[in-house]
Amino acid sequence: MKLRHLLLLIAVSTSAMAQKAPAPKKRAPNPALAKIEDVAGLPRVLLIGDSISIGYTLTVRELLAGKANVHRIPANGGPTTNGLKGIKEWLGDSKWDVIHFNWGLHDLKYIQDDPSKRADPKAEGSHLQVALADYEKNLTELVKIMQGTGAKLIWCSTTPVPEGSDGRIMGDELKYNEAAARVMKAAGIPTDDLHAHAAAKPDAQLPANVHYTPEGSRYLAEKVAAVITEYLPKK
């Protein structure tokens, strides 16, 4: 009886293991990344950036409703190395009137072997994802590619890295913004100084985090929308 009972238990356990675990629920797609349909007759704007820009995309669309068709790349733009890989696909064959763009927070992130994970800057083997000199070089190349579209380009300065931010060093964004400023000055590209705008309201940012509260993202969006409005084609 004991052997029979043991065999029964094994059979039940095997059957249970064979059953597929319920599939994890898929996260709903971020509406900021969804394609939009153009309203005929309005200028076309493209936003390029990381999760900070994802956070302000919907509000920028709202604020520019009736003034512009606001598109964005369908992903987190990541570091400039990702930008060089994806920029031609992101630009496509469409006509763009204004391109508002940023790279930086991912470039100055410290990593080890896995670039998708942040690393302690002080840990052995940690290094910047994109060194400052390479960042400047990459930005120069990206600007040349985007200038080929004939669009009005607007550089968006990288927002603050607060003290205690995981995988980043407070103040590094200033060095990267200085490098970007050299590129933009040489190319004659105006700057949306979102860094100064964000720094003026530190409570808009999450504690020890490069990201923003919902109210903070709206605060950023107001500045972005205002700057884009300045450079929309005149009727």
C-alpha positions as CSV (number, residue, x, y, z in Angstrom):
1,M,0.0,0.0,0.0
2,K,2.9,2.3,0.8
3,L,4.4,1.8,-2.6
4,R,1.1,2.3,-4.3
5,H,0.5,5.5,-2.3
6,L,4.0,6.8,-3.3
7,L,3.4,6.1,-7.0
8,L,0.1,7.9,-6.8
9,L,1.8,11.0,-5.3
10,I,4.5,10.9,-8.0
11,A,1.8,10.8,-10.7
12,V,-0.1,13.7,-9.2
13,S,3.0,15.8,-8.8
14,T,4.1,15.0,-12.4
15,S,0.7,16.0,-13.7
16,A,0.7,19.2,-11.8
17,M,4.2,20.1,-13.1
18,A,3.1,19.4,-16.6
19,Q,0.3,21.9,-16.5
20,K,1.4,25.2,-17.8
21,A,1.6,28.0,-15.4
22,P,-0.8,30.9,-16.1
23,A,0.8,33.3,-18.6
24,P,1.9,36.6,-16.9
25,K,-0.3,39.5,-17.6
26,K,1.0,41.7,-20.4
27,R,1.7,45.2,-19.4
28,A,-0.5,47.6,-21.3
29,P,1.4,49.5,-24.0
30,N,2.4,53.0,-23.0
31,P,0.1,55.4,-24.8
32,A,3.0,57.9,-25.2
33,L,4.6,55.3,-27.6
34,A,1.6,54.8,-29.7
35,K,1.5,55.9,-33.3
36,I,-0.7,59.0,-34.0
37,E,-2.7,60.0,-37.0
38,D,-1.8,63.3,-38.4
39,V,-4.3,66.2,-38.6
40,A,-4.0,67.5,-42.1
41,G,-2.4,70.9,-42.5
42,L,-0.5,70.9,-39.2
43,P,3.3,70.9,-38.9
44,R,4.9,67.6,-37.8
45,V,7.0,67.4,-34.7
46,L,9.2,64.5,-33.6
47,L,10.3,64.0,-30.0
48,I,13.5,62.0,-29.4
49,G,14.6,61.0,-25.9
50,D,14.6,58.6,-23.1
51,S,12.1,57.9,-20.3
52,I,12.1,61.6,-19.2
53,S,10.7,62.5,-22.7
54,I,8.3,59.6,-22.5
55,G,7.0,61.1,-19.3
56,Y,6.2,64.5,-20.9
57,T,5.1,63.3,-24.4
58,L,1.3,63.1,-23.8
59,T,1.2,66.5,-22.1
60,V,3.2,68.1,-24.9
61,R,0.6,66.6,-27.4
62,E,-2.2,68.0,-25.3
63,L,-0.6,71.5,-25.1
64,L,0.1,71.6,-28.9
65,A,-3.3,70.1,-30.0
66,G,-4.5,72.1,-33.0
67,K,-1.0,73.5,-33.5
68,A,1.1,70.5,-34.4
69,N,1.1,66.8,-34.9
70,V,3.5,65.6,-32.1
71,H,5.1,62.2,-32.8
72,R,7.8,60.5,-30.8
73,I,10.2,57.6,-31.4
74,P,8.4,54.3,-30.4
75,A,10.9,53.5,-27.7
76,N,13.3,54.7,-25.0
77,G,16.0,56.5,-27.0
78,G,18.7,55.2,-24.6
79,P,22.4,56.3,-25.1
80,T,23.8,57.9,-28.2
81,T,25.1,54.5,-29.3
82,N,21.4,53.4,-29.6
83,G,20.6,56.6,-31.4
84,L,23.2,55.9,-34.1
85,K,21.7,52.4,-34.6
86,G,18.1,53.6,-34.7
87,I,18.0,57.1,-36.0
88,K,17.5,56.4,-39.7
89,E,14.6,54.1,-38.9
90,W,13.1,56.6,-36.4
91,L,13.3,59.4,-39.0
92,G,11.9,57.3,-41.7
93,D,10.9,58.9,-45.0
94,S,8.5,61.3,-43.4
95,K,8.8,65.1,-43.6
96,W,9.5,66.6,-40.2
97,D,9.1,70.3,-39.5
98,V,10.7,70.3,-36.0
99,I,12.8,67.6,-34.2
100,H,13.2,68.1,-30.4
101,F,15.9,65.7,-29.2
102,N,18.0,64.6,-26.2
103,W,20.5,61.9,-25.3
104,G,22.6,61.9,-22.1
105,L,21.2,60.2,-19.0
106,H,21.9,56.7,-20.4
107,D,25.3,57.8,-21.8
108,L,26.5,58.9,-18.3
109,K,25.1,55.8,-16.6
110,Y,27.6,53.4,-15.0
111,I,27.4,49.8,-16.1
112,Q,29.4,46.6,-16.0
113,D,28.9,43.7,-18.3
114,D,25.2,44.1,-18.8
115,P,24.4,47.5,-20.3
116,S,20.7,47.2,-19.3
117,K,21.6,47.3,-15.7
118,R,23.0,50.2,-13.7
119,A,26.2,49.6,-11.6
120,D,27.7,51.3,-8.6
121,P,30.1,53.8,-10.0
122,K,32.6,52.9,-7.3
123,A,32.4,49.1,-7.9
124,E,35.3,47.3,-9.6
125,G,34.7,47.0,-13.3
126,S,32.1,49.8,-13.5
127,H,32.5,52.3,-16.3
128,L,30.4,54.9,-18.1
129,Q,28.1,53.5,-20.8
130,V,29.4,56.1,-23.2
131,A,32.5,58.1,-22.4
132,L,32.3,61.9,-22.6
133,A,34.5,62.2,-25.7
134,D,32.5,59.5,-27.5
135,Y,29.3,61.1,-26.5
136,E,30.4,64.4,-28.1
137,K,31.5,62.5,-31.3
138,N,28.2,60.5,-31.4
139,L,26.1,63.7,-31.0
140,T,28.0,65.3,-33.8
141,E,27.1,62.4,-36.1
142,L,23.5,62.3,-35.0
143,V,23.1,66.0,-35.7
144,K,24.5,65.6,-39.2
145,I,22.0,62.9,-39.9
146,M,19.0,64.8,-38.5
147,Q,20.0,68.0,-40.4
148,G,19.6,66.0,-43.6
149,T,15.8,66.0,-43.0
150,G,15.6,69.8,-43.4
151,A,13.7,70.0,-40.0
152,K,14.3,72.7,-37.5
153,L,16.4,71.0,-34.8
154,I,16.1,71.8,-31.1
155,W,18.5,70.3,-28.6
156,C,17.0,69.6,-25.1
157,S,19.6,69.7,-22.3
158,T,19.9,66.7,-20.1
159,T,17.9,67.0,-16.8
160,P,19.6,66.9,-13.4
161,V,21.1,63.8,-11.8
162,P,20.3,64.2,-8.1
163,E,22.4,63.0,-5.2
164,G,22.0,59.3,-4.5
165,S,20.7,58.5,-8.0
166,D,21.4,54.8,-8.6
167,G,24.2,54.2,-11.2
168,R,24.9,57.8,-11.8
169,I,27.0,60.6,-10.3
170,M,25.5,63.9,-9.3
171,G,26.8,66.6,-11.6
172,D,27.9,64.4,-14.5
173,E,25.1,65.8,-16.6
174,L,26.8,69.2,-16.4
175,K,29.9,67.8,-18.2
176,Y,27.7,66.1,-20.8
177,N,25.6,69.2,-21.3
178,E,28.8,71.2,-21.9
179,A,29.9,68.8,-24.5
180,A,26.5,68.9,-26.2
181,A,26.6,72.7,-26.1
182,R,29.8,72.7,-28.1
183,V,28.2,70.4,-30.7
184,M,25.0,72.6,-30.9
185,K,27.0,75.9,-31.1
186,A,29.0,74.5,-34.0
187,A,25.9,73.4,-35.8
188,G,23.8,76.5,-35.0
189,I,21.2,74.5,-33.1
190,P,19.1,76.3,-30.4
191,T,18.8,74.7,-26.9
192,D,15.7,74.0,-24.8
193,D,17.4,74.4,-21.4
194,L,15.3,71.8,-19.7
195,H,18.1,71.3,-17.1
196,A,17.7,74.8,-15.8
197,H,13.9,74.5,-15.9
198,A,14.0,71.3,-13.9
199,A,16.6,72.5,-11.4
200,A,14.4,75.5,-10.6
201,K,11.8,73.2,-9.2
202,P,13.6,70.3,-7.4
203,D,10.5,68.9,-5.8
204,A,9.2,68.0,-9.3
205,Q,11.8,65.2,-9.3
206,L,11.5,62.0,-7.3
207,P,14.0,61.7,-4.4
208,A,17.4,60.3,-5.4
209,N,16.0,59.5,-8.8
210,V,16.4,61.0,-12.3
211,H,12.6,60.6,-12.9
212,Y,9.8,63.0,-12.2
213,T,6.4,63.0,-10.5
214,P,3.4,63.2,-12.7
215,E,3.2,66.9,-11.8
216,G,6.9,67.2,-12.5
217,S,6.5,65.7,-16.0
218,R,3.8,68.2,-16.7
219,Y,6.1,71.0,-15.6
220,L,8.7,69.8,-18.0
221,A,6.1,69.4,-20.8
222,E,5.1,73.0,-20.4
223,K,8.6,74.2,-21.2
224,V,9.0,71.7,-24.1
225,A,5.8,72.8,-25.7
226,A,6.6,76.5,-25.3
227,V,10.0,76.1,-27.0
228,I,8.6,74.0,-29.8
229,T,5.9,76.6,-30.4
230,E,8.6,79.2,-31.0
231,Y,10.0,77.2,-33.9
232,L,6.9,75.9,-35.6
233,P,6.6,77.1,-39.2
234,K,4.8,80.4,-39.5
235,K,1.5,80.4,-41.3
